[in-house]
Amino acid sequence: MLNTITYSIPELPEDNFDWIMWRQGAYVWKFFGFHPRYAAIVCNAELLRKYAIGFIPGHRISWRYKPEHVAVMFLINDDFGWTHLRRNEFDAVFRMKELKCLVG
């Protein structure tokens, strides 16, 4: 039996996560008005889901490699920006459900 994890946002290609949009990530937290800490992230999950447009696992961004993180892309006021969330923060906000699949 395999568990398939689904998320409320799609996985995006790694070329969407460039340096310029990473620099815009500081604007993301300023716009949201809270510091990126677990409790604040979970309490503001609905707000994050409203503006998030996609993600990529942190190990797939070679120039900003963070294997225990997930990079999340946001679209705020027609500006793209992305930032890393820890895996547990990402799962708490964007994980939809586990679907159990029988194999074999």
C-alpha atoms as one frame of an Amber mdcrd trajectory, in Angstrom:
protein
   0.000   0.000   0.000   1.330   3.436  -0.951   0.275   6.769   0.498  -0.202
   9.495  -2.077   0.036  12.979  -0.635  -1.837  15.732  -2.410  -1.391  19.453
  -1.966  -3.696  22.381  -2.598  -1.150  23.998  -4.948   0.710  22.479  -7.915
   4.397  21.647  -8.160   6.098  24.116 -10.513   9.209  23.767 -12.709  12.452
  24.770 -11.041  13.209  27.518 -13.590  10.329  29.537 -12.060  12.336  29.834
  -8.837  15.033  32.292  -9.808  17.119  34.743  -7.805  15.009  37.794  -8.655
  11.794  36.186  -7.437  13.609  34.892  -4.351  14.573  38.492  -3.503  10.849
  39.322  -3.708  10.293  36.761  -0.938  11.073  39.448   1.654   8.072  41.370
   0.308   5.902  38.296   0.851   6.411  38.347   4.630   6.102  42.126   4.804
   2.773  41.926   2.936   1.453  39.186   5.217   2.489  41.170   8.292   3.937
  38.358  10.399   7.278  36.635  10.898   7.676  33.204   9.308   7.479  31.069
  12.455   5.515  27.823  12.751   2.658  29.117  14.936   2.133  32.245  12.820
   2.301  30.268   9.577  -0.270  27.719  10.744  -2.585  30.405  12.188  -2.454
  32.259   8.856  -2.792  29.181   6.634  -5.882  30.510   4.853  -4.074  33.731
   3.909  -1.057  31.791   2.612  -3.272  29.474   0.559  -5.036  32.502  -0.943
  -1.822  33.881  -2.491   0.252  30.722  -3.076   0.409  29.536  -6.670   2.872
  26.643  -6.513   5.832  24.940  -4.880   8.993  22.971  -5.476  10.915  20.736
  -3.043  13.903  22.628  -1.630  16.451  20.060  -2.829  15.561  20.853  -6.476
  16.865  24.433  -6.336  20.604  23.979  -6.701  21.623  27.581  -6.057  19.405
  27.875  -2.929  19.555  24.250  -1.812  17.512  23.462   1.322  16.638  19.756
   1.427  14.368  19.947   4.502  12.363  22.854   3.065   9.846  23.554   0.340
   9.974  26.681  -1.817   6.545  28.282  -2.220   5.712  30.802  -4.967   3.245
  33.587  -4.185   1.484  36.088  -6.429   0.722  39.313  -4.575  -0.475  42.469
  -6.343   0.755  41.137  -9.706   4.249  40.475  -8.290   5.754  37.007  -7.965
   7.934  36.118  -5.013   8.968  32.920  -3.306  10.294  31.832   0.019  11.147
  28.614   1.809   8.922  26.959   4.372  10.071  24.088   6.536   8.535  20.777
   5.451   6.279  20.592   8.539   5.052  24.174   7.965   4.341  23.434   4.310
   2.456  20.244   5.164   0.401  21.999   7.854  -0.746  24.652   5.377  -0.953
  22.935   1.988  -1.379  19.182   2.573  -4.877  18.107   1.575  -5.165  14.450
   2.537  -3.614  11.059   2.180  -5.108   8.683  -0.325  -4.328   5.036   0.346
  -3.698   3.065  -2.809  -3.396  -0.699  -3.068  -0.457  -1.849  -5.156  -0.095
  -5.231  -6.765
